[in-house]
C-alpha cells in the first residue's frame, strides 16, 4: 500500500521544520509540499528537505488550503492520501499505523488523535473533546491528519474549495460513502 503525504503551506517557516523532522521518508511513497505563495523562508526550508530525501517535492498552487490539497492530490501517486497541516507532527511509525487502519477494503479513511505540545489543563480538555467528538461522529479536522483512499477521494471530488472547515465538510461526505465505518484512530501531536 503506497501513501502520499500532502502538506499545504503558506508562510510556515516557524512550523514546517518540526513537521518535516517527524516525517520518516521511508514510511511514505512521496511527500508533496504544496506552497500557496509563501513570502518567508518556507520554500527554502522545503527545498532543503527535498534535497535530503529522495521522495519529496514542492509544487506551487494558488492560495487556499483546500485548493492546495486538491492540487497535491492531483499530482500524487499513492493509493492512500494523507493530508498533513504544516504545524502538525505525526507520531513515530505513522505509515505503519495508517497501513494497519486501512487493511480492510471497507476502511475508506481515518485520522489521528490530537495532542497538544504544551500539555496545559485546557489543552488536555480541548483535545479530549475533539478526539471524543471524532470517535462518536466520524467528523475530523485537518489538525487530526486526515487520510483517505485515493479512489474515494476522487469519487468525492476532493475538498470543497471553501475558505474554512473544508476538512469537516469533507469528512461529513466521507461518512456517507458506502461501506464507510467510523474513521480510524491513531495519535499525533498538533500545536
C-alpha positions as CSV (number, residue, x, y, z in Angstrom):
1,X,0.0,0.0,0.0
2,X,1.5,3.3,-1.1
3,X,1.0,6.6,0.9
4,X,1.4,10.1,-0.4
5,X,1.7,12.9,2.2
6,X,0.3,16.3,1.1
7,X,1.3,19.4,3.1
8,X,-0.2,22.7,2.2
9,X,2.0,25.6,3.2
10,X,1.7,29.4,3.3
11,X,4.4,31.2,5.4
12,X,5.1,28.3,7.6
13,X,8.9,28.8,8.3
14,X,8.3,28.6,12.1
15,X,6.3,25.3,12.0
16,X,7.5,23.4,9.0
17,X,10.9,22.2,10.3
18,X,9.3,20.3,13.2
19,X,6.7,18.8,11.0
20,X,9.2,17.6,8.4
21,X,11.6,16.3,11.2
22,X,8.8,14.0,12.3
23,X,8.3,12.5,8.8
24,X,10.3,9.4,8.0
25,X,10.6,9.5,4.2
26,X,11.0,5.7,4.2
27,X,7.4,5.3,5.6
28,X,5.9,7.2,2.7
29,X,5.9,6.8,-1.1
30,X,6.2,10.5,-1.6
31,X,5.9,13.8,0.3
32,X,4.4,16.7,-1.6
33,X,4.7,20.2,-0.2
34,X,2.1,22.5,-1.9
35,X,3.0,26.1,-1.5
36,X,0.4,28.8,-1.8
37,X,2.8,31.8,-2.3
38,X,4.9,31.9,0.8
39,X,6.9,35.1,1.3
40,X,9.0,33.9,4.2
41,X,11.6,31.1,4.4
42,X,9.1,28.3,3.8
43,X,10.3,27.5,0.3
44,X,14.0,27.3,1.2
45,X,13.3,25.0,4.1
46,X,11.2,22.8,1.9
47,X,13.9,22.8,-0.8
48,X,16.5,21.7,1.8
49,X,14.2,18.9,2.9
50,X,13.6,17.8,-0.7
51,X,17.3,17.8,-1.4
52,X,17.9,15.4,1.7
53,X,15.2,13.0,0.7
54,X,14.6,11.1,-2.5
55,X,10.9,11.2,-2.4
56,X,9.9,14.8,-1.6
57,X,9.0,17.6,-4.0
58,X,7.4,21.1,-4.0
59,X,4.6,22.2,-6.2
60,X,3.0,25.6,-6.3
61,X,-0.6,26.4,-6.3
62,X,-3.0,29.3,-5.9
63,X,-3.5,30.2,-2.2
64,X,-6.2,28.3,-0.3
65,X,-5.8,25.2,1.8
66,X,-8.5,23.2,0.0
67,X,-7.2,24.2,-3.4
68,X,-3.6,23.4,-2.4
69,X,-4.5,20.0,-1.0
70,X,-6.5,19.2,-4.2
71,X,-3.6,20.2,-6.4
72,X,-1.3,18.0,-4.3
73,X,-3.7,15.1,-4.7
74,X,-3.8,15.6,-8.5
75,X,-0.1,15.0,-8.9
76,X,0.3,12.4,-6.2
77,X,0.9,8.7,-6.9
78,X,-0.2,7.0,-3.6
79,X,-3.1,4.7,-3.0
80,X,-3.7,6.5,0.3
81,X,-3.6,10.3,0.6
82,X,-2.5,11.8,4.0
83,X,-3.3,15.5,4.4
84,X,-0.9,17.0,6.9
85,X,-1.1,20.5,8.2
86,X,2.3,22.3,8.3
87,X,2.1,22.7,12.1
88,X,1.2,19.1,12.9
89,X,3.6,16.4,13.8
90,X,2.9,12.7,13.1
91,X,3.7,10.0,15.6
92,X,6.6,7.6,15.1
93,X,5.5,4.8,12.7
94,X,2.7,6.8,11.3
95,X,3.0,5.0,8.0
96,X,2.5,1.6,9.7
97,X,-0.4,3.0,11.7
98,X,-2.1,4.1,8.5
99,X,-1.4,0.8,6.8
100,X,-2.9,-1.1,9.7
101,X,-6.0,1.1,9.8
102,X,-6.6,0.5,6.0
103,X,-6.1,-3.3,5.8
104,X,-9.7,-4.0,5.1
105,X,-11.3,-2.8,1.8
106,X,-14.2,-1.4,3.9
107,X,-12.0,1.2,5.5
108,X,-12.2,4.4,3.4
109,X,-10.1,6.7,5.6
110,X,-9.0,7.7,9.1
111,X,-7.5,10.3,11.3
112,X,-5.2,10.6,14.2
113,X,-6.0,11.9,17.7
114,X,-4.9,15.4,18.6
115,X,-2.5,16.0,21.5
116,X,-1.1,19.5,22.1
117,X,2.7,20.1,22.5
118,X,2.1,22.2,25.7
119,X,0.0,19.9,27.9
120,X,-2.0,22.5,29.8
121,X,-5.2,21.6,31.5
122,X,-7.2,23.5,28.8
123,X,-5.2,21.8,26.1
124,X,-6.0,18.3,27.5
125,X,-9.7,19.2,27.8
126,X,-9.9,20.6,24.3
127,X,-8.0,17.7,22.7
128,X,-10.1,15.2,24.7
129,X,-13.3,16.7,23.4
130,X,-12.0,16.9,19.8
131,X,-11.0,13.2,19.9
132,X,-14.2,12.1,21.5
133,X,-16.3,14.0,19.0
134,X,-14.4,12.4,16.2
135,X,-14.9,8.9,17.6
136,X,-18.6,9.4,18.1
137,X,-19.4,11.3,14.9
138,X,-16.6,10.4,12.4
139,X,-16.0,14.1,11.8
140,X,-12.3,15.0,11.7
141,X,-10.4,18.3,11.4
142,X,-7.3,18.9,9.4
143,X,-5.3,19.0,12.7
144,X,-6.0,15.3,13.0
145,X,-4.1,14.4,9.9
146,X,-6.9,13.0,7.7
147,X,-6.1,10.1,5.4
148,X,-8.3,8.6,2.7
149,X,-8.1,6.1,-0.1
150,X,-7.3,7.9,-3.4
151,X,-10.2,6.4,-5.3
152,X,-12.6,7.5,-2.6
153,X,-11.1,11.0,-2.6
154,X,-11.5,11.2,-6.3
155,X,-15.1,9.8,-6.1
156,X,-16.0,12.6,-3.7
157,X,-14.4,15.2,-5.9
158,X,-11.8,16.2,-3.3
159,X,-12.1,19.0,-0.9
160,X,-14.7,21.7,-1.5
161,X,-12.9,25.0,-2.1
162,X,-14.4,26.9,0.8
163,X,-12.4,29.3,3.0
164,X,-12.8,27.4,6.3
165,X,-13.7,23.9,7.6
166,X,-13.1,22.1,4.3
167,X,-11.8,19.2,6.4
168,X,-15.1,18.9,8.4
169,X,-17.2,19.2,5.2
170,X,-15.0,16.5,3.5
171,X,-15.2,14.1,6.5
172,X,-19.0,14.5,6.5
173,X,-19.1,13.5,2.8
174,X,-16.7,10.7,3.6
175,X,-19.0,9.3,6.2
176,X,-21.7,8.9,3.6
177,X,-19.7,6.7,1.3
178,X,-20.8,3.1,1.0
179,X,-19.2,0.7,3.5
180,X,-17.9,3.6,5.5
181,X,-17.0,2.6,9.1
182,X,-16.1,5.3,11.6
183,X,-12.8,7.0,10.7
184,X,-9.8,5.1,12.0
185,X,-7.9,6.2,15.1
186,X,-4.3,6.9,16.0
187,X,-2.3,9.5,17.8
188,X,-0.3,12.6,16.8
189,X,0.7,16.0,18.2
190,X,-0.6,19.3,17.0
191,X,0.1,22.8,18.2
